[in-house]
Amino acid sequence: MNQAQAIESFTALAQESRLAVFRLLVREEPNGLPVGEISRQLDIVPSTLSGHLAILKRAGLLRSTRHQREIHYAAKLDAVGDIIRFMLENCCNGQVNNCDEILSLIPAGDKCFQSER
């Protein structure tokens, strides 16, 4: 991930409804949710929600799949891993082991968040 991609990701998440959508979809991994269910759970009108979903998808934070007439969205957890790695890549002059406290918050075995240590 480069700086421009990181800024796009942070910009996409820096809005209340989009952050709520992303957090909901993270909870629903790996299956995601159809647009109508996202709208219902977050009480966001579909026309507004579609704009938020487009921004999150353009930032690389969501993936979508069509299931007959419904579009399902899911969080791209590998993108979150990329953001975390971007933020920590120069931590303590490259001494990633100094970031153990932060990395300990990530569940062991969660392959999308594993650092390259």
N, C-alpha and C positions, 0 to 999 in steps of 0.2 A: 504494500500500500504506500502510495506517495502522499505528500502533503495535500495536494489538491483533492484527492479522493477522501482523505480524512476530513477535510473541511466540509466537503459535500455531505458526508455521513453525519457529522456533528450538526450541520445546518438542518438536515432533514429531521433530526431528533430534537431540535431546539424549538419545538412547538408542542403545546400541551396535548392536543388530539393525536398528533403523529406519535408522540412518545407513548401515549396510552395504547394506541394500536400496536406498536412494536412490542410493548411489554405483554399485552394480551397474547400476541402470536408467539412470543417466546414461551409463555406458559403452555400453549397448545401444541408445542413441538412434539412429534415430528409431523403431525397430520395437518396442522393449520386449520383454518376456518373458511367457510364460504362468506362472501361479502355481506350477504343478508344477516348472517349471525354476528359478524363484527359490528355491523350497524346497530343491531338490536342490543347487544351487550354493552356497547359504549354510548348508546343513544345519540348517534351521529347520523344525520340524514344521508341517504345514499349518494346524492349528488355531491355533497361536501366530502364524504368519505372517499369517493373515487379520486378526487384531487390529492388527498393525503396519501392514498395508496400509491398513486403514480409517482409522487415525490420520493417516497420511501423505496419504491422499486428502482427508480432512476439512480438513487444513491447506492444501490446494490445491497440493500438491507432486507429485501423481500424477494420471494420467488412466487410465481403464480402458475396455476395449472387449471385447465378447464376440465370439469367433470360434467359432461352433457351440457346442460344450459347454465350451470353455475361456475363461477370462477372462485377457486380456493386460493387463499394467500397463506404463506408460511414465512416465518423468520429465517433468514440465512445466518445461522449461528457461526459459520465459518467467517462471515464478515465481521462479526463481533470479535472473534479471535484476532482477525487482522487489525482491528482498531486497537485492541489491547497490546498486541505486539508493536504496533506503530508507536504507541505512547510510551512503551517501556524499552524500545530498542537501544536507546542511548543511556538507559538508566545506569547511574553510577559508573560512567565511562565504560559501559559494556559489561560490567560485572553483574550479570543477570542474577546470580545467587544472592545479591543484596536485595533483590525484589521478592524474596521468599515470602515475606508477610503478605504482600499483595497477591501473589500467586497462590498462597494457601487458601484464599477465599474461593478459588475455582475448584469445583469438585474433582477429586482424583479420577483419572480415567476419562474425563471429558475431552475427547480427542480434538474437538474443534478449538479448544483453548490451550492446548499444550504448547508450551514455549519450546523453542529449539535450543535446548540447553546443552 
